[in-house]
């Protein structure tokens, strides 16, 4: 089968490898659509494992089932989670599913930028979801990223009427914008350094979109009745965004670290001010099976128009172009790879 082999963000090659063979409790899925995630182009994180086949936002069709698989059949349209928790450990039982060791060690074989993936037995047991009627394969590629956004806003405790600042208007920022609007947030303001993405943020419902190099806290105050943000969501890894977030959060507010910095980057925190004003710092990584179910239902109900975020549909041999588009953070939002083309 054909795969897109990742070497670095500028070197993704179309290569051949054997189609995986499945075991008794496994399934083989023909990948119809596979989204490029912002984490796929975090080169500092990916390159140490290269060469490898990336891709974890997939939707496809089951083409083969192991003899012990009873819940699924050939022809089923599915979304497949790549990382899945055990649901029984100390962390899972306390609802910290993304801290589960099993979640950090599970995946499918080889990756979503391939014509087929083998889904291991554990993932078949708790990470395969039938796509509802009316949910297309394109829609299915948004289930995983939207589930991550749902988890982030849930742990941050978003409330109707809150003023929200989203730092970064790429695909994760757009999903946060659309979900926050769906959940009843009040004023929502986004930032970016790309004029194209600022324009798209306004188009998708931001009350204002500010260039990230401007006085974001000052402008937010002027647009929000002289108050800072109740919730600040960081959607890019620039250290300046983290510093900006700490300057933009109101008393009693929350900063959601949805994106990481590179390893070894420390951000000074004004602990005394945050202590006096009860400001919360909340990280969020990944999603749980329950977040996935909620994401599927929100997409099925049309509450978040995910398909409108797709700017590029590329063939498997064009995956390298897709990586350059996403890494360049220019005139693109969601880039979808179609491995069967």
C-alpha positions in Angstrom: 0.0 0.0 0.0 1.0 3.6 -0.4 1.9 5.8 2.6 3.1 9.4 3.1 6.4 8.9 5.1 7.3 11.9 7.3 11.0 12.9 7.5 10.5 16.5 8.4 8.0 19.3 7.7 9.6 19.9 4.3 10.2 16.3 3.4 7.2 14.0 3.3 7.6 11.2 0.7 5.2 8.9 -1.0 6.5 5.4 -0.3 5.3 1.7 -0.4 4.9 -0.6 2.6 3.0 -3.9 3.1 -0.7 -3.6 4.0 -0.9 -4.6 7.7 -2.2 -8.0 8.6 -4.8 -8.1 11.3 -5.1 -10.5 14.3 -8.3 -12.2 15.7 -9.5 -9.1 17.6 -8.4 -6.5 15.1 -9.9 -4.7 12.1 -8.5 -3.2 8.9 -9.8 0.2 7.9 -9.5 1.8 4.5 -8.7 5.4 5.2 -11.0 7.7 3.2 -10.1 11.0 4.8 -7.3 12.0 7.2 -6.8 15.5 8.6 -3.4 17.2 9.2 -3.3 18.3 12.8 -1.3 21.2 14.1 0.6 18.7 16.3 1.7 16.8 13.2 3.8 19.8 12.2 5.4 20.4 15.7 8.8 19.4 14.2 10.6 19.5 17.6 8.3 16.7 18.7 7.9 14.7 15.5 11.4 14.7 14.0 13.0 12.6 16.8 10.8 9.7 15.8 11.2 10.1 12.0 10.8 8.5 9.6 7.2 7.5 10.4 3.7 7.7 9.1 1.7 10.3 10.9 -2.0 11.1 10.8 -4.6 10.5 13.6 -7.7 12.3 12.4 -9.2 9.6 10.2 -12.5 8.4 8.9 -12.9 5.3 6.8 -14.5 2.0 6.0 -13.9 -1.4 7.6 -12.5 -3.8 4.9 -11.6 -6.7 7.1 -12.4 -8.0 10.6 -10.7 -10.6 12.8 -12.6 -13.7 13.7 -13.2 -12.5 17.3 -14.6 -9.1 16.3 -18.4 -9.1 16.8 -19.4 -5.5 17.1 -18.3 -4.3 13.7 -18.6 -5.7 10.1 -17.0 -5.1 6.7 -18.5 -2.0 5.2 -19.1 -0.1 8.4 -18.2 3.6 8.2 -16.1 4.5 11.2 -14.0 7.0 13.1 -11.1 5.5 14.9 -9.3 6.9 18.0 -5.5 6.5 17.9 -4.9 7.0 21.6 -7.3 5.3 24.0 -7.3 5.1 27.8 -7.6 1.9 29.9 -10.7 3.3 31.8 -9.7 1.4 34.9 -6.4 3.0 36.3 -6.1 5.5 39.1 -6.1 8.4 36.6 -9.0 7.2 34.5 -11.2 6.7 37.6 -10.5 10.3 38.6 -11.5 11.5 35.0 -7.9 12.3 34.1 -8.1 10.0 31.1 -5.4 11.8 29.1 -2.9 11.1 32.0 -3.4 7.4 31.6 -0.3 5.5 30.6 -2.3 3.3 28.2 -3.5 6.3 26.3 0.2 7.4 25.8 1.2 4.0 24.5 -1.6 3.1 22.1 -1.9 3.9 18.4 -3.0 2.3 15.1 -0.7 0.9 12.5 1.0 2.7 10.7 -0.8 6.1 10.7 -3.6 7.9 9.0 -1.6 9.1 6.0 -1.8 5.6 4.5 -4.3 3.7 2.4 -5.1 1.3 5.2 -4.6 1.1 9.0 -4.6 -1.9 11.3 -6.6 -1.1 14.5 -5.3 -3.1 17.5 -7.6 -5.1 19.7 -7.6 -2.5 22.6 -8.5 0.3 20.1 -11.3 -1.9 18.6 -12.7 -2.4 22.1 -13.0 1.2 23.1 -11.8 3.5 20.2 -13.9 2.7 17.2 -17.1 4.7 16.6 -19.7 4.2 13.9 -20.3 7.3 11.9 -24.0 8.4 12.3 -26.1 8.8 9.2 -25.6 12.3 7.8 -22.0 12.5 9.1 -19.7 12.4 6.1 -16.1 11.1 6.0 -15.0 14.8 5.9 -17.0 15.5 9.0 -15.4 12.5 10.7 -11.9 13.9 10.4 -13.0 16.7 12.8 -14.2 14.3 15.6 -10.8 14.0 17.3 -9.8 17.7 17.2 -13.3 18.8 18.2 -13.3 16.3 21.1 -10.0 17.8 22.3 -11.6 21.3 22.2 -14.6 20.1 24.1 -12.4 18.6 26.8 -10.4 21.9 27.0 -13.4 24.1 27.4 -15.0 21.7 29.9 -12.0 21.6 32.2 -11.7 25.4 31.9 -15.3 25.7 33.1 -16.6 27.9 30.3 -19.9 29.5 31.2 -22.6 31.3 29.1 -21.9 35.0 28.9 -18.2 34.8 29.6 -15.8 37.1 27.6 -13.3 34.8 25.7 -10.0 35.6 24.2 -8.5 33.0 21.8 -4.8 33.5 21.0 -4.3 31.9 17.6 -6.8 31.6 14.8 -5.7 28.4 13.1 -7.9 25.3 13.1 -7.9 24.8 16.8 -8.6 28.5 17.5 -11.5 28.3 15.0 -12.9 25.2 16.7 -12.7 26.9 20.0 -14.4 30.0 18.6 -17.3 27.9 17.1 -17.7 25.8 20.2 -17.6 28.7 22.6 -20.3 30.5 20.5 -22.4 27.3 20.6 -22.0 27.1 24.4 -23.3 30.6 24.8 -20.1 32.6 25.4 -20.5 36.4 25.4 -17.9 38.5 23.6 -15.3 36.4 21.7 -12.1 38.0 20.4 -9.3 36.2 18.5 -5.7 37.0 17.6 -3.2 35.9 14.9 -0.4 37.2 12.8 -2.0 36.1 9.6 -4.4 38.6 8.0 -6.1 35.7 6.2 -6.8 33.9 9.5 -8.0 37.1 11.1 -10.4 37.6 8.2 -11.7 34.0 8.6 -12.1 34.4 12.3 -14.4 37.4 11.7 -16.3 35.4 9.1 -16.8 32.5 11.6 -18.3 34.8 14.2 -15.5 36.5 16.2 -16.7 39.8 17.6 -13.2 41.1 16.8 -9.9 39.7 15.4 -6.7 41.5 16.5 -3.2 41.3 15.1 -1.2 39.4 17.8 1.6 42.1 17.8 -0.8 44.8 18.9 -1.7 45.8 22.5 -4.1 42.8 22.9 -4.9 43.4 26.6 -5.6 47.1 26.0 -7.7 46.5 22.9 -9.7 43.7 24.7 -10.4 46.1 27.6 -11.7 48.8 25.2 -14.0 46.2 23.5 -15.2 44.6 26.7 -16.4 47.4 28.9 -13.0 47.9 30.4 -12.7 44.3 31.6 -10.1 41.7 30.6 -11.1 38.2 29.5 -12.9 35.7 31.7 -11.3 32.9 29.7 -8.1 33.0 27.7 -7.4 30.1 25.4 -3.8 29.6 24.1 -3.9 27.9 20.7 -0.3 28.4 19.5 3.1 27.6 21.0 4.7 31.0 20.9 6.2 32.0 24.3 4.9 35.5 23.6 1.3 34.2 23.4 1.7 32.7 26.9 3.0 36.0 28.3 0.2 37.8 26.5 -2.4 35.4 28.0 -1.2 36.1 31.6 -1.6 39.8 30.9 -5.1 39.4 29.4 -7.0 37.4 32.0 -9.5 39.1 34.3 -9.8 38.7 38.1 -11.4 35.3 38.8 -10.6 34.2 35.2 -8.9 31.2 33.7 -6.1 30.7 31.2 -6.4 27.5 29.2 -3.1 26.1 28.0 -4.5 24.3 24.9 -1.1 24.4 23.1 2.4 23.6 24.6 5.6 25.5 24.3 8.7 23.7 23.1 10.5 21.7 25.9 12.6 23.8 28.2 10.7 27.0 27.8 9.6 28.6 31.1 7.0 31.3 31.4 7.2 33.7 34.4 3.9 33.8 36.3 3.0 36.7 38.6 2.0 34.4 41.4 1.2 37.1 43.9 -1.2 38.8 41.6 -2.8 35.6 40.5 -3.1 34.5 44.2 -4.9 37.7 45.2 -7.2 37.6 42.2 -7.9 33.9 42.1 -6.8 33.4 38.5 -6.6 29.8 37.4 -4.1 28.2 35.0 -5.5 25.1 33.4 -3.7 22.8 30.9 -5.6 20.5 28.6 -4.3 17.6 26.4 -6.1 15.2 24.2 -9.6 13.8 24.8 -11.5 10.9 26.4 -14.1 8.5 24.9 -16.9 10.6 26.4 -15.5 13.8 24.7 -15.5 11.9 21.4 -19.2 10.9 21.8 -20.1 14.5 22.5 -18.1 15.7 19.5 -19.9 13.2 17.2 -23.3 14.4 18.4 -22.4 18.1 18.0 -21.2 17.4 14.5 -24.3 15.3 13.7 -26.6 18.0 15.0 -24.8 20.6 12.9 -24.1 22.8 15.9 -20.5 23.3 14.7 -20.2 23.7 10.9 -16.9 21.8 10.6 -17.1 21.2 6.9 -16.9 24.9 6.2 -13.4 25.0 7.8 -11.9 22.8 5.1 -9.7 24.8 2.7 -7.7 22.1 1.0 -8.4 18.5 -0.1 -5.2 16.8 -1.3 -4.2 13.4 -2.6 -1.8 11.1 -0.7 1.0 12.1 -3.0 0.3 15.8 -2.1 0.7 15.2 1.6 4.1 17.1 1.6 2.3 20.1 0.2 -0.3 19.8 3.0 2.4 19.8 5.6 4.0 22.9 4.2 0.6 24.6 4.1 -0.1 23.8 7.8 3.4 24.5 9.0 3.5 27.8 7.1 0.3 29.0 8.9 -0.7 31.0 5.9 -3.8 30.8 3.7 -5.2 27.5 5.0 -7.3 26.3 7.8 -8.1 22.6 7.6 -6.1 20.5 5.2 -7.6 17.0 4.4 -5.7 14.2 2.8 -7.6 11.6 0.8 -5.4 8.5 0.7 -7.5 6.6 -1.9 -6.7 9.3 -4.5 
